[in-house]
Amino acid sequence: NWGKGPEYNPVNDSIEIKNLNGGYITASLKIESKNGMIFFPFTRVQQYKGGKKHELDARRYVVKEIEAGLEWQLNSNFEFTASYVISKRRFESSNLKSNLQSGNLLRLQAQINF
């Protein structure tokens, strides 16, 4: 994603047309075991810098994330996914001039199909 769009400028306390760019890439692999279980290891890297026109004050964002995980299909009726995310996000608007948020997240999900 690249182009131009509205973006909050904290220096001038105004919304200006500025460059934006970003995107993500995902890689995954399917591994089938002899006993019928299927594994999908995956990773995703994401980056974005620019405004978001649909948000209050066209907030200015800088996002950097990496995620790695594994989906395990025990059989056709049960799946389990675990993923770990390392994230660093900053957004700025007229209410929050500099809002840096960073952290890590572990996500666990079980799914039953019927």
N, C-alpha and C positions, 0 to 999 in steps of 0.2 A: 504494500500500500504506500503510495507516495503522491504528493500533490500539494495543493494549497488549501487552507481553510481558516475559519475564524479561530483565534486563540487568545486567551487572556494574557496580557503583558503586565506583570506585577510592577515593573519600573514606572510605567505611565498610568497604571490603574485603568487600563482601557482594553478593549477588544480590537485586535488587528488581524489582517489577513497575513498568515505566515506559512512557511513550509511545514509539512508533516510527512513522516515516513515511519514505516514499521512493518512487522509481519511475524510469522512463526514458521518453524519447520518441525515436522514430526517424523520420527523413524520408528518402525516397529518390525517385529519378526514373529513368524508363526512357527512354533516348535511342537510337534506331535510325538507323544511317547508311545511305546509299544502297547501299553495297557489302556489306551484310548483318551488319556488326559491331554489337553491342549494348553500350551503356555504362549502368551503374547507379551514379551518384554517390550517396553516402549520408552521413548524419551521425546521431550518437546522443549524447544527453546523459543522464547518470544521476546520481541523488543518493539517498543512504540515510542515515538516522540512527536508531540503535537497536541493540538486542541481537539476537543470533542464537541461538535456543534450542537448536539442534542442535550448537553448538560448545562447546568446553571453557569452563566458567565463564560461559556465556551472554555471550560477548565483546561489548563495546560497540563499535559501528562508527560512523564518520563517513566516507562515501564521496562523492567528487565526481569525475566523469569526463566527458570529451568526446572523441568519436571522429569522424573524418572519413575518407572513403576513396572508392575507385572500383573497381568490378568491371567487367572488360572481357571480353566474350565474343567472341573472335575468330571462332569458328564454333560449331556445336553440339557439337564434340568438345573444345574447349579454352577454359578460363577462367583469367583472372589477376586477383587481387585485391591491392590495396595499401591499407593503412589506417594512420592515425597516431592514437595515443591519448595524451592528457594526463591524468594521474591523480594524485589526492591522496587517500590513505587513512590513517585512524588506527583502530587497534583497541587495546583495553585489556582485560587479564585480570589475574588474580592473579599470573601470572608476568611479564607485561610491563605495567607501570603506565601507560606512555605510549609508544606505538609509532607514530610518524608515518612513513609511507612516501609519497614522491612521486617521480614520474618520468615519462618519455615512452617510448613504445614504437612502433616501426615494424614492422608485420606484412606480410609478402609471402607470397602463396600462389598456386601454380599447380595447376590441376586438369585432368586428362584424363578425359573421359567416353567410354565405349565400350559 
